[in-house]
């Protein structure tokens, strides 16, 4: 009998977790944390694509990864602290087996002491005289620094950091004064320095308030993910609130009041009202309102001033049809209570949308589809999915008799494997799309079994270095079939692995003393192109490479520690007769020549080189004049690239008529759409894609 992936993994995990939970006593918090780590590592050993031995080597790797994440800037811990922690360097595996956290507990004790010490440092140092003529430099990249040997050396580092902050603030004020800022025009250098001192102290106080709001659960997630990431970068522990956020992002749908929040000091501020949501319909809640209290129906109000933003969000979110009462302070100082009935809110910016592009000098009536992510709502039967939405957008564009279609997957980090399988099939008759291989299993071929071709015309797929996972599957499949021209940066992200979420609460049957534990997202499969190659690490190399500001960077999966290796398997047979790209070499050559002669693209290359140089320069002078001179050069260089993307007058971007009613339902939504169209009108990559489309159409005739 052959076990299918999802069924097999679910059965295996339920059996594993029921076996564990059957012998567990009612836990206190320590016991709950013990259960959590044992479940995580037990599930990984059973189900991960490439399990690792939980031994001393694993422990050493986890130690280094955790310490790096706990104090990446090397601001709080000293080498003396690290030496104390090293006693556990090879014991993390043993602690995990026993479900204990002595190492993490000690690290947090030392971190808390380090943060408290550093607070006294900056409070003292910010009032000390500042040497504006120092010949020292400060290293700002934590990876290039060593931990301070002791408290004395740590304080010396803080002295440098405070001095650097003072210099940057002072330089800003001098520049504002030179530009004629009214409140600064008559102030002396000493007065400006005093103001800079106050600003630096205020910034530090705000930072340390945020640090104080951190909970043990935040550090627990850091610790557990240091363990899971030894397996691979995409195997992670998700605390319950993090899983909820992930689900919202994947589905583009939540149940709540339809408002976006942000923190401003101790205040929670409304930053956006989402069109169509309950707050938008009620017309009482407005941007810049401050929420001071939250109450559930008929319950006592909770004062949220000073509360962490994610905790506020948890109070305000809730099931459709339930009431929440917000106490609001308006901009004019008035205070009022607002009752909002929660409802389903759809985040439109997550969903596919299309427009028509015209460029009379090149080609007219080209359909353009933007797909921000491969979303799917798995929580509902027949929930919204990107494959369904793309099918709708294709039909809308076909009704306009478009001459070609550009599918934009730039910055699309992936998502639903099922949807990319289906969507790729929209452009071919039928056949394999991707190969998926589980541990100790033969590859499974995921196919398009629908002979219907939803769109058979000229097709371009746009990608960049941040197009990952499902985006790479679609781009690779259509490239292998010769069905589309892939256009983008040097290579896509390079994530060639498949993850699945495992509910760690399985087997507990509603034991509220234990649950919720959260979820484990683990890598269970690798995917391969139909030509046998993997996208892992290497990504997809576009047919037409266009320079961008990251042209000289190594981005994507290549940057991650413990990334899985590149590999290949046997190719499968595939073919399509929808269209041919037999003159691809000429298309590539024509594009390369245009880029060479395009002033904007050449500016992009210059900027990319400059950005790389600036990125590599991680140290800064602790001398005011040197800092000012360096920043003046940087600003001048930045100004050179300010108008690098002028409006492309020869290109017009317009919405489809069938979309206008939904777009104009609200002023805010109409304004967002206007900004999107204006941004597209400055997009030289879309403009070049139109030139490539022109070449495709001409060469197909």
Protein Blocks (a to p, Z undefined) as FASTA:
>chain_A
ZZdfklmmmmmmmmmmmmmmmmpccddfklmmmmmmmmmmmmmmmmgmbacdddfklmmm
mmmmmmmmmmmnopmbcfklmmmmmmmmmmmmmmmmnopaklmmmmmmmmmmmmmmmmmm
mmmmmmpccdfkbcbdcdfbfklpccdfblmlmmmmmmmmmmmmmmmmmmmmmmmmmnop
aklmmpcfklmmmmmmmmmmmmmmmmmmmmmmpcfklmmmmmmmmmmmmmpmkbccddfk
lmmmmmmmmnopacdehpacddehjbccdfbdcehiaklmnomacghiacfbdcdehiac
ddfehiafklmmmmmgccehiacddddddfkopacdddddddddddfklpccddddddfk
loghiacdddfbacddfkbghiacfklmmmmmmmmmmmnopabdcddfehiabjjfklmm
mmmmmmmmbdcfbdcddehiacdddddfbfbdfblcdcdddddfklghjlmmmmmmmmmn
opaccdddfbdnhpabdcddddfkgoklopaklmcfbjcdddfbdcddfkopafehnlpa
dfbdcddfklmpcehjklpghiacdddddddddddfkbccfklmmmmmmmmmmmmmmmkl
mmmmmmmmmmmmmmmmmbdcfbfklmmmmmmmmmmmmmmmmmmmccdfkbccdddfklmm
mmmmpfklmmmmmmmmmmmmmmmklmmmmmmmmmmmmmmZZ
